[in-house]
């Protein structure tokens, strides 16, 4: 009775869910409802479990949380009000899993970005790092590391900008040891670029390089990756980013819904992402695409594409070839460094020693992936890292809610790669969106009919602007207040031509908009009128079948 009425419906939903857990638990799950009173043992136990009094909007207070216990392990959901409905079942199931299997696996996290935050700069840890810490023991690894510790169960690499050949060798040998890895690179990390120092009038310099690559590994596996250009995709452009084609809003058509890590995903957002293409997959490897672009894509320069999306759309030429945004490699990996660890510059000038190193790799070097119970290692690859950012993964109005399936996708992959598959299907139950790709296709077709003429007119307007500026300048290059009659006549003629060009551009846009509206109205009316027709046909077929059966009797 202490809980405001606005929360009562949710309380009833939670109680119904708990009854389902109890029923499915077959006697192994007990549910106990407690109303802690002040200065009682129940209140002490609630506080000990991490559940504090919740103050509601009407200033009333009550204990509004859940504690899950098994033997000496306890996990709490202390702030149910802050957990979205879509994610509550996941958080509850994870709490049960954590108390039942208390030993956490160890993840090695390698990144050039400040994943753990910076308390001195009041910078919080990344949301991805916070999520990993809840379920795993996380150890940060420098991109300059030459070896990954043996006790690391899974390696996760996020934007390894500036990584050396020694660092790539460390990743290579970790995979050769038979362990799984998740590797995320980016041609232009918005997070890294935002942290680069910049002086007025100068390009950004210093800080973490926005571009990252694992070139030696990708080449060894038979993959091509463009580390300097981002992908623009006309079909999957995101409306909330002004229809800029470098912001890709992917629906189920672009996602592999037959794979366990992505089967429940319906919406992903990738901004200034890179892409993988297959050159010739290395022998012994198998590849599964998890997310990809449409065929209407092309590579663009990242900074200029963000600053001038209109030019990207105007100059767009589809490549006709899909690019892979996320994929999985599995099988018998072979080392990208068959001759052993890369040499570190001038450490050894002795020619005889060099010859020995060339003839015989260092002891402990692995040329092929080891197997555990005949299972080869698996490597997940992503061509973007900003999709983990709160800016693109969380709801802008309610920061605790998911805006799409970006984070579930990454965490599903981590859970799959670490061997924990139980929570994947539950985690993906977030609000789903279906971008109107058919509308995009209609708009693209209308735009394609006028794009050449629009480019000609815009080019002419630019030329007119230069010519009129020249006429308004004197011989010394400064603006003049007096023109000759001849110059004034030319000036007025150019301005009229500019007005005509702008009027034609406006008319072309209106014409394209009318064509789009006409086609959309046709689709709408087909749907409105078609449904009654379908119902009538079905009713007629059912009536006919009944008459046939009656006649047969």
Backbone torsions as a table, in degrees:
resi	resn	phi	psi	omega
1	UNK	NA	-12.7	-179.7
2	UNK	-83.8	-13.1	-178.3
3	UNK	-86.8	130.1	-179.3
4	UNK	-57.6	152.2	-175.6
5	UNK	-60.3	-29.0	-178.5
6	UNK	-63.1	-23.7	-179.3
7	UNK	-97.0	-8.2	-172.9
8	UNK	-63.6	-38.2	178.1
9	UNK	-61.4	-39.0	179.6
10	UNK	-70.0	-38.2	176.8
11	UNK	-58.6	-43.1	178.8
12	UNK	-64.5	-38.4	177.5
13	UNK	-63.3	-41.6	179.4
14	UNK	-65.1	-42.6	178.9
15	UNK	-63.1	-39.1	176.4
16	UNK	-63.6	-40.8	178.5
17	UNK	-64.6	-41.1	179.0
18	UNK	-63.8	-36.2	176.9
19	UNK	-65.0	-36.2	176.4
20	UNK	-64.8	-42.8	178.2
21	UNK	-59.8	-44.4	-179.2
22	UNK	-62.8	-42.8	-179.8
23	UNK	-65.4	-44.4	-179.0
24	UNK	-72.4	-20.9	-178.1
25	UNK	-73.9	-10.6	176.7
26	UNK	59.4	39.4	178.6
27	UNK	90.2	-5.9	-179.2
28	UNK	-90.1	-9.7	-179.4
29	UNK	-119.3	127.9	176.3
30	UNK	-116.1	135.5	179.9
31	UNK	-113.6	126.5	-178.6
32	UNK	-128.4	126.6	179.8
33	UNK	-100.2	125.0	-175.2
34	UNK	-126.2	136.8	175.0
35	UNK	-115.2	89.0	-175.2
36	UNK	-62.8	126.6	175.3
37	UNK	-95.8	154.8	-178.5
38	UNK	-56.8	139.4	174.7
39	UNK	59.4	41.3	176.3
40	UNK	-124.0	167.1	179.0
41	UNK	-64.3	-33.7	178.5
42	UNK	-62.5	-40.6	179.2
43	UNK	-67.1	-39.9	178.8
44	UNK	-61.9	-43.9	-179.2
45	UNK	-66.4	-36.8	178.0
46	UNK	-64.2	-44.3	179.5
47	UNK	-67.4	-36.3	178.7
48	UNK	-64.9	-33.7	179.5
49	UNK	-79.3	-5.7	178.5
50	UNK	96.8	11.8	-179.8
51	UNK	-100.5	118.5	-179.8
52	UNK	-108.9	169.7	177.3
53	UNK	-65.3	136.8	177.2
54	UNK	-101.6	129.2	176.8
55	UNK	-97.2	125.5	-177.1
56	UNK	-93.7	174.1	-174.8
57	UNK	-62.1	-26.0	179.3
58	UNK	-89.7	12.2	177.3
59	UNK	72.7	5.5	173.0
60	UNK	-76.9	157.8	-177.9
61	UNK	-128.1	146.3	177.2
62	UNK	-163.3	157.7	173.2
63	UNK	-80.1	119.4	-171.9
64	UNK	-135.7	75.9	-177.2
65	UNK	-159.8	177.3	-179.3
66	UNK	-133.0	137.4	173.3
67	UNK	-119.6	131.4	179.5
68	UNK	-112.2	124.5	-175.4
69	UNK	-127.2	144.1	172.8
70	UNK	-149.5	115.4	-174.7
71	UNK	54.8	-120.7	-176.7
72	UNK	-98.7	10.8	-179.5
73	UNK	-103.5	136.8	178.2
74	UNK	-138.1	134.0	174.2
75	UNK	-126.8	136.5	-176.1
76	UNK	-115.9	147.8	166.0
77	UNK	-111.4	83.0	-169.3
78	UNK	-75.1	-19.4	-175.2
79	UNK	-130.5	74.2	-178.6
80	UNK	-60.3	-34.3	-177.5
81	UNK	-61.0	-24.7	-178.8
82	UNK	-91.4	-0.2	-179.9
83	UNK	-101.7	126.5	-179.0
84	UNK	-66.4	156.9	179.7
85	UNK	-59.1	-40.1	-177.6
86	UNK	-64.5	-30.0	-174.3
87	UNK	-100.9	-4.4	-176.0
88	UNK	-63.2	-45.3	-178.9
89	UNK	-60.1	-39.0	178.0
90	UNK	-62.1	-49.1	-178.0
91	UNK	-61.8	-38.5	179.1
92	UNK	-67.3	-44.9	179.9
93	UNK	-64.5	-38.7	178.5
94	UNK	-64.2	-39.7	178.5
95	UNK	-61.9	-41.8	177.6
96	UNK	-62.8	-43.4	179.6
97	UNK	-62.3	-38.6	-177.1
98	UNK	-68.9	-37.2	179.8
99	UNK	-78.3	-25.1	179.6
100	UNK	-81.6	-35.0	176.7
101	UNK	-124.1	80.1	-171.4
102	UNK	-70.5	-23.2	-177.9
103	UNK	-75.1	121.1	-178.8
104	UNK	-88.0	142.9	173.4
105	UNK	-77.6	156.2	-176.2
106	UNK	-102.3	125.8	177.9
107	UNK	-109.7	130.9	171.7
108	UNK	-93.0	120.6	-177.0
109	UNK	-110.6	111.5	-179.9
110	UNK	-105.5	125.8	-179.4
111	UNK	-161.1	148.3	172.6
112	UNK	-88.2	-9.3	178.9
113	UNK	-86.8	155.6	179.4
114	UNK	-77.7	71.6	-174.6
115	UNK	-62.0	-32.3	-177.0
116	UNK	-88.7	1.8	179.7
117	UNK	83.5	-179.1	179.6
118	UNK	-142.1	96.5	-177.8
119	UNK	-56.8	-34.3	-178.7
120	UNK	-64.5	-35.1	179.6
121	UNK	-96.7	10.5	-178.1
122	UNK	55.9	38.2	179.9
123	UNK	-102.7	122.4	-179.3
124	UNK	-74.6	159.6	173.9
125	UNK	-64.5	151.6	-179.7
126	UNK	-62.5	150.0	-178.7
127	UNK	-61.7	-33.2	178.1
128	UNK	-65.6	-43.8	178.3
129	UNK	-63.4	-42.8	179.3
130	UNK	-60.3	-41.1	179.2
131	UNK	-66.3	-41.3	179.0
132	UNK	-62.9	-41.2	-177.5
133	UNK	-63.3	-25.2	-179.7
134	UNK	-69.4	-29.4	-173.2
135	UNK	-115.7	-14.2	-173.9
136	UNK	-137.1	162.0	167.2
137	UNK	-87.0	120.3	-173.3
138	UNK	-109.7	128.9	177.0
139	UNK	-120.0	123.6	178.9
140	UNK	-76.0	140.0	-179.4
141	UNK	-127.4	132.7	179.5
142	UNK	-72.4	149.2	178.6
143	UNK	-69.8	-11.4	178.2
144	UNK	-92.6	2.0	-177.4
145	UNK	-61.5	141.7	178.4
146	UNK	-102.2	-4.7	178.8
147	UNK	-155.9	142.6	175.2
148	UNK	-98.3	132.4	-176.8
149	UNK	-56.7	145.5	-177.0
150	UNK	-66.1	-24.7	-176.5
151	UNK	-85.6	2.3	176.4
152	UNK	-78.1	126.6	-178.3
153	UNK	-85.4	-34.2	-177.3
154	UNK	-144.6	137.4	177.9
155	UNK	-104.9	127.2	175.9
156	UNK	-119.3	122.8	-178.7
157	UNK	-115.2	124.7	-179.2
158	UNK	-125.0	112.0	178.5
159	UNK	51.2	73.1	180.0
160	UNK	-82.2	55.9	-178.6
161	UNK	-60.9	135.1	178.2
162	UNK	77.8	12.2	-178.7
163	UNK	-65.8	142.5	-179.4
164	UNK	-91.6	172.7	174.5
165	UNK	-62.9	-33.8	177.5
166	UNK	-63.9	-39.1	177.9
167	UNK	-64.7	-41.6	177.2
168	UNK	-66.0	-34.3	176.7
169	UNK	-64.7	-38.3	178.8
170	UNK	-62.3	-42.8	177.1
171	UNK	-63.8	-44.7	-179.6
172	UNK	-56.5	-48.6	-177.1
173	UNK	-70.8	-28.9	174.5
174	UNK	-62.9	-43.5	178.2
175	UNK	-67.9	-39.5	178.8
176	UNK	-62.9	-23.6	179.1
177	UNK	-75.0	-3.0	176.6
178	UNK	98.4	8.4	-177.4
179	UNK	-101.6	157.9	-176.9
180	UNK	-86.9	158.8	179.9
181	UNK	-144.9	150.2	174.3
182	UNK	-121.5	116.4	-173.7
183	UNK	-117.8	122.3	-178.8
184	UNK	-122.3	119.4	177.9
185	UNK	-118.2	173.3	-175.2
186	UNK	-157.2	130.8	176.1
187	UNK	-73.2	-24.5	179.2
188	UNK	-154.3	95.1	178.1
189	UNK	-77.2	114.7	179.3
190	UNK	-63.3	-36.9	179.1
191	UNK	-63.5	-45.0	179.4
192	UNK	-65.7	-42.2	-178.8
193	UNK	-64.3	-35.0	-178.4
194	UNK	-69.2	-18.6	-178.3
195	UNK	-99.7	1.0	179.4
196	UNK	-77.9	133.7	176.6
197	UNK	-63.5	142.6	178.9
198	UNK	-143.6	129.9	176.9
199	UNK	-99.5	149.9	-177.7
200	UNK	-53.7	130.0	178.4
201	UNK	79.4	0.3	-178.0
202	UNK	-118.2	150.0	175.7
203	UNK	-70.4	155.8	178.2
204	UNK	-59.9	141.3	178.8
205	UNK	-143.1	154.9	177.9
206	UNK	77.6	-173.5	-179.5
207	UNK	71.0	-161.8	-179.6
208	UNK	-79.8	131.0	178.4
209	UNK	-61.1	129.5	179.1
210	UNK	-65.0	-19.9	-177.7
211	UNK	-101.1	138.8	176.2
212	UNK	-135.5	153.2	-175.3
213	UNK	-155.5	153.6	171.5
214	UNK	-128.0	61.7	-167.6
215	UNK	-58.0	-45.4	-177.7
216	UNK	-61.1	-41.6	-179.5
217	UNK	-69.3	-45.8	-178.2
218	UNK	-61.9	-43.2	178.8
219	UNK	-62.0	-40.4	-179.7
220	UNK	-63.3	-33.4	-177.3
221	UNK	-88.8	-3.9	177.3
222	UNK	85.2	29.6	-179.4
223	UNK	-116.3	144.1	173.5
224	UNK	-104.9	137.8	-179.4
225	UNK	-142.0	125.8	179.5
226	UNK	-89.4	110.1	-173.3
227	UNK	-91.3	2.5	-175.9
228	UNK	-120.1	-14.1	-177.1
229	UNK	-125.4	147.6	179.0
230	UNK	-100.0	166.4	-177.4
231	UNK	-98.9	133.2	169.0
232	UNK	-108.7	133.5	-177.8
233	UNK	-132.7	112.1	-176.1
234	UNK	-65.6	-38.4	-174.8
235	UNK	-68.1	-39.9	-173.6
236	UNK	-102.4	21.2	-178.5
237	UNK	-63.6	144.1	-174.2
238	UNK	-91.7	123.2	-179.5
239	UNK	-60.2	-35.7	-176.5
240	UNK	-69.9	-8.2	175.6
241	UNK	-110.8	32.7	177.5
242	UNK	65.8	29.7	-179.3
243	UNK	60.1	25.1	176.0
244	UNK	-69.2	122.4	-174.9
245	UNK	-65.7	-12.7	178.8
246	UNK	-83.4	-6.5	172.9
247	UNK	-101.9	106.0	-173.5
248	UNK	-97.5	118.7	175.7
249	UNK	-106.0	102.0	-172.2
250	UNK	-90.4	137.4	173.7
251	UNK	-108.7	-168.7	-175.0
252	UNK	-62.3	-22.6	178.6
253	UNK	-65.6	-26.9	-177.6
254	UNK	-98.5	-1.9	-174.5
255	UNK	-114.7	139.9	177.8
256	UNK	-77.7	96.9	-177.5
257	UNK	-85.6	6.1	176.1
258	UNK	-96.4	-4.2	-178.4
259	UNK	-102.0	144.7	-173.5
260	UNK	-61.5	-32.5	-176.9
261	UNK	-79.3	-15.4	-175.1
262	UNK	-131.3	7.1	-174.0
263	UNK	-65.4	-27.1	-178.3
264	UNK	-102.5	6.8	-178.3
265	UNK	-87.1	136.7	179.9
266	UNK	-128.5	-10.0	-176.6
267	UNK	-150.2	121.9	176.5
268	UNK	-130.7	147.2	178.5
269	UNK	-125.5	116.9	177.6
270	UNK	-121.2	127.0	-178.2
271	UNK	-120.1	127.1	-176.7
272	UNK	53.5	46.1	-179.8
273	UNK	-82.7	157.6	170.5
274	UNK	-92.5	-165.6	179.0
275	UNK	-159.9	152.4	176.6
276	UNK	-107.7	145.4	168.4
277	UNK	-130.7	154.8	-178.7
278	UNK	-89.1	125.6	172.3
279	UNK	-85.4	-69.6	171.9
280	UNK	-156.2	106.2	-174.6
281	UNK	-57.3	135.7	-178.3
282	UNK	-60.5	146.4	178.8
283	UNK	-57.9	138.2	177.7
284	UNK	90.4	-7.1	-178.4
285	UNK	-103.2	148.0	173.0
286	UNK	-120.3	144.8	-175.7
287	UNK	-124.8	138.0	176.0
288	UNK	-129.8	121.6	179.4
289	UNK	-80.3	132.1	-179.8
290	UNK	-104.8	-32.2	176.9
291	UNK	-153.5	142.8	-176.5
292	UNK	-150.4	165.1	177.6
293	UNK	-81.3	177.6	167.8
294	UNK	-85.4	-178.7	176.2
295	UNK	-77.5	-15.6	-179.6
296	UNK	-87.2	65.7	-179.0
297	UNK	-134.8	160.9	172.8
298	UNK	-155.9	160.8	176.0
299	UNK	-84.6	141.5	179.2
300	UNK	-137.8	159.9	175.6
301	UNK	-74.5	124.9	-169.0
302	UNK	-59.2	-52.3	-173.7
303	UNK	-63.3	-46.9	-177.9
304	UNK	-67.0	-32.4	179.3
305	UNK	-66.4	-35.9	177.9
306	UNK	-72.9	-35.4	-176.8
307	UNK	-78.7	-30.4	-174.7
308	UNK	-137.3	72.2	-179.1
309	UNK	-65.1	-27.9	179.0
310	UNK	-61.6	-38.1	179.2
311	UNK	-68.7	-36.1	177.5
312	UNK	-61.3	-44.4	-179.7
313	UNK	-67.8	-39.1	-178.0
314	UNK	-67.8	-38.1	-176.3
315	UNK	-94.8	7.6	-170.6
316	UNK	-65.1	133.5	173.5
317	UNK	-135.7	111.3	-175.4
318	UNK	-64.8	138.3	179.5
319	UNK	-75.3	-26.7	-178.2
320	UNK	80.6	0.9	-179.1
321	UNK	-124.7	127.1	178.5
322	UNK	-68.0	146.7	174.6
323	UNK	-111.5	141.7	179.4
324	UNK	-85.6	126.9	178.3
325	UNK	-96.2	-30.8	177.6
326	UNK	-148.5	139.4	-177.6
327	UNK	-155.0	168.3	178.4
328	UNK	-126.5	132.5	173.0
329	UNK	-111.9	138.6	176.6
330	UNK	-147.7	157.7	178.3
331	UNK	129.6	-156.3	-174.3
332	UNK	-89.6	86.6	178.6
333	UNK	-68.0	143.0	171.7
334	UNK	-115.0	146.3	-174.5
335	UNK	-61.0	138.2	173.6
336	UNK	-74.6	-6.5	-179.4
337	UNK	-126.6	71.6	-175.1
338	UNK	-62.2	-24.4	-178.5
339	UNK	-92.4	8.8	178.9
340	UNK	100.8	-169.2	-176.4
341	UNK	-60.4	141.5	177.3
342	UNK	-63.7	147.7	-178.7
343	UNK	-77.1	139.8	-176.3
344	UNK	-93.9	58.8	173.0
345	UNK	79.0	-124.5	-172.7
346	UNK	-101.7	30.2	-177.2
347	UNK	-66.9	-26.9	-175.6
348	UNK	-138.6	109.9	-179.0
349	UNK	-95.7	-2.9	-177.8
350	UNK	-76.9	117.8	-175.6
351	UNK	-63.4	-39.1	-179.8
352	UNK	-63.1	-40.4	179.5
353	UNK	-65.2	-38.1	178.2
354	UNK	-62.8	-40.5	-179.8
355	UNK	-64.0	-39.1	178.9
356	UNK	-64.8	-40.6	-179.9
357	UNK	-63.9	-36.9	-179.4
358	UNK	-69.4	-36.2	-177.3
359	UNK	-75.8	-32.4	-172.8
360	UNK	-137.9	111.5	177.1
361	UNK	-60.3	158.8	-179.7
362	UNK	-58.2	149.2	179.8
363	UNK	-61.6	135.8	-178.9
364	UNK	95.3	-8.7	178.1
365	UNK	-67.9	133.4	-179.1
366	UNK	-106.1	124.8	-179.6
367	UNK	-91.2	-25.2	179.8
368	UNK	-133.1	156.4	-179.1
369	UNK	-68.5	131.8	174.1
370	UNK	-74.9	158.0	-180.0
371	UNK	-121.4	148.7	174.3
372	UNK	-118.9	115.2	-178.5
373	UNK	55.5	43.0	177.2
374	UNK	63.6	20.9	177.8
375	UNK	-109.4	121.7	-179.9
376	UNK	-83.7	159.9	-179.3
377	UNK	-68.1	161.1	179.7
378	UNK	-125.2	138.2	178.7
379	UNK	-124.7	126.4	175.6
380	UNK	-101.6	135.7	-178.5
381	UNK	-122.1	136.2	174.4
382	UNK	-125.4	140.1	179.1
383	UNK	-98.3	19.0	-179.7
384	UNK	-151.8	149.5	175.3
385	UNK	-122.1	-22.8	-178.9
386	UNK	-68.4	-15.4	178.7
387	UNK	-64.9	-13.5	176.5
388	UNK	-85.7	-11.9	-175.0
389	UNK	-72.1	142.6	175.6
390	UNK	-55.3	-30.3	179.8
391	UNK	-57.6	-32.6	-176.1
392	UNK	-115.3	-8.0	-175.2
393	UNK	-110.5	-25.6	-175.5
394	UNK	-109.5	155.1	178.5
395	UNK	-65.5	132.3	-176.1
396	UNK	-69.5	-26.5	-178.9
397	UNK	-88.9	-39.3	-179.4
398	UNK	-123.6	95.1	-168.8
399	UNK	-64.8	-16.0	178.9
400	UNK	-86.4	-7.0	-178.1
401	UNK	-102.1	150.4	179.2
402	UNK	-79.7	139.7	175.7
403	UNK	-89.9	-20.0	-177.0
404	UNK	-163.6	-161.2	-177.8
405	UNK	-104.7	22.1	-179.0
406	UNK	-58.6	-56.3	-178.9
407	UNK	-65.3	-45.1	176.0
408	UNK	-55.8	-37.2	179.2
409	UNK	-61.2	-51.5	-178.7
410	UNK	-63.2	-43.1	-177.4
411	UNK	-73.3	-31.3	173.0
412	UNK	-60.6	-43.3	179.4
413	UNK	-62.6	-43.4	178.8
414	UNK	-62.0	-44.6	-179.6
415	UNK	-65.3	-39.1	177.6
416	UNK	-65.9	-45.5	-177.8
417	UNK	-68.4	-28.0	179.5
418	UNK	-88.6	-2.6	176.1
419	UNK	94.3	2.4	-179.1
420	UNK	-105.1	100.4	-174.7
421	UNK	-101.7	-5.5	-168.7
422	UNK	-65.7	-30.0	-171.8
423	UNK	-97.7	-2.1	-170.8
424	UNK	-62.3	-50.4	-175.1
425	UNK	-66.7	-31.1	-179.4
426	UNK	-75.0	-38.8	-175.9
427	UNK	-61.9	-31.3	-172.2
428	UNK	-79.0	-0.1	-177.0
429	UNK	-82.3	72.7	175.5
430	UNK	-113.6	174.4	178.3
431	UNK	-61.4	133.8	-176.5
432	UNK	-110.2	150.4	178.4
433	UNK	-129.3	150.3	175.6
434	UNK	-123.6	99.0	178.7
435	UNK	-59.2	147.1	-176.9
436	UNK	-84.2	78.5	-177.2
437	UNK	-67.1	-30.0	178.4
438	UNK	-65.1	-40.2	176.9
439	UNK	-63.1	-42.9	177.6
440	UNK	-58.4	-41.7	-179.2
441	UNK	-64.7	-41.4	178.3
442	UNK	-63.8	-43.8	179.2
443	UNK	-64.6	-39.2	179.3
444	UNK	-63.5	-41.6	-179.8
445	UNK	-64.0	-41.9	178.8
446	UNK	-66.3	-38.6	179.7
447	UNK	-68.4	-35.7	-178.3
448	UNK	-63.3	-30.0	-178.5
449	UNK	-71.7	-23.5	-175.1
450	UNK	-114.8	-5.4	-170.4
451	UNK	-63.1	-40.0	-178.3
452	UNK	-64.3	-46.1	179.5
453	UNK	-65.0	-38.2	178.3
454	UNK	-62.2	-42.9	179.7
455	UNK	-63.1	-41.2	178.6
456	UNK	-62.1	-44.8	-179.3
457	UNK	-65.6	-41.9	179.0
458	UNK	-64.6	-39.0	177.8
459	UNK	-64.4	-41.0	179.8
460	UNK	-66.4	-40.3	177.6
461	UNK	-60.8	-40.3	178.2
462	UNK	-63.7	-41.3	178.3
463	UNK	-64.5	-42.7	179.5
464	UNK	-60.9	-40.8	179.2
465	UNK	-59.3	-41.1	179.2
466	UNK	-68.1	-41.1	-178.3
467	UNK	-67.3	-42.0	179.4
468	UNK	-66.9	-34.9	177.3
469	UNK	-65.2	-38.2	178.2
470	UNK	-64.2	-40.4	179.7
471	UNK	-65.9	-31.1	-178.0
472	UNK	-83.1	-3.6	179.5
473	UNK	-101.5	145.1	175.9
474	UNK	-83.2	-173.7	-179.6
475	UNK	-65.0	-27.0	-179.8
476	UNK	-84.5	0.9	178.0
477	UNK	89.6	-5.4	178.9
478	UNK	-91.7	157.1	179.2
479	UNK	-63.4	138.5	179.4
480	UNK	-112.6	145.0	-179.2
481	UNK	-89.5	-16.5	-176.0
482	UNK	-121.3	128.0	176.0
483	UNK	-111.6	152.1	171.3
484	UNK	-71.5	161.4	-180.0
485	UNK	-60.0	-38.1	-179.8
486	UNK	-64.8	-46.2	179.9
487	UNK	-64.6	-38.5	-179.7
488	UNK	-65.1	-39.7	177.6
489	UNK	-62.8	-44.1	177.9
490	UNK	-63.8	-40.5	-178.7
491	UNK	-62.1	-47.6	-178.7
492	UNK	-65.6	-35.8	177.9
493	UNK	-64.7	-41.2	179.1
494	UNK	-66.2	-41.7	-179.7
495	UNK	-64.0	-37.1	177.5
496	UNK	-67.0	-39.7	178.3
497	UNK	-64.2	-37.7	178.1
498	UNK	-64.7	-43.2	178.5
499	UNK	-62.0	-41.0	178.7
500	UNK	-63.9	-39.9	-179.8
501	UNK	-65.7	-42.5	179.6
502	UNK	-67.1	-36.1	178.1
503	UNK	-66.0	-38.2	178.7
504	UNK	-67.3	-39.1	177.1
505	UNK	-60.5	-44.0	179.2
506	UNK	-61.4	-43.5	-179.6
507	UNK	-64.4	-38.2	178.6
508	UNK	-63.5	-41.0	179.3
509	UNK	-66.1	-41.1	178.2
510	UNK	-63.4	-41.6	179.3
511	UNK	-61.7	-45.3	179.6
512	UNK	-63.4	-40.5	179.4
513	UNK	-64.2	-39.4	178.1
514	UNK	-63.3	-41.0	-179.8
515	UNK	-63.9	-41.8	178.7
516	UNK	-64.0	-47.0	-179.7
517	UNK	-60.6	-41.3	179.9
518	UNK	-61.2	-44.7	-179.3
519	UNK	-68.5	-38.8	179.0
520	UNK	-66.2	-39.2	177.4
521	UNK	-64.4	-38.3	178.4
522	UNK	-62.4	-42.3	178.1
523	UNK	-63.9	-43.0	-178.0
524	UNK	-62.1	-45.7	-178.3
525	UNK	-70.3	-31.7	175.1
526	UNK	-62.8	-40.5	178.6
527	UNK	-67.1	-43.0	-177.5
528	UNK	-65.8	-45.8	-176.9
529	UNK	-82.6	-25.9	-176.5
530	UNK	-71.9	-35.3	-177.1
531	UNK	-63.2	-48.1	176.5
532	UNK	-59.0	-38.1	179.4
533	UNK	-61.7	-43.5	178.7
534	UNK	-62.2	-41.6	-179.7
535	UNK	-63.9	-42.1	179.0
536	UNK	-62.1	-43.2	179.9
537	UNK	-62.6	-45.9	179.4
538	UNK	-61.7	-43.8	178.0
539	UNK	-60.3	-41.3	178.8
540	UNK	-63.7	-41.6	178.9
541	UNK	-64.0	-44.4	179.0
542	UNK	-61.9	-43.7	179.2
543	UNK	-62.2	-42.0	179.9
544	UNK	-63.6	-42.5	179.2
545	UNK	-62.2	-39.8	179.2
546	UNK	-64.3	-41.3	178.5
547	UNK	-63.7	-40.0	178.7
548	UNK	-62.5	-44.1	179.7
549	UNK	-65.1	-40.3	179.5
550	UNK	-64.1	-42.1	179.0
551	UNK	-65.0	-34.2	-179.9
552	UNK	-66.8	-31.1	-179.5
553	UNK	-73.4	NA	NA
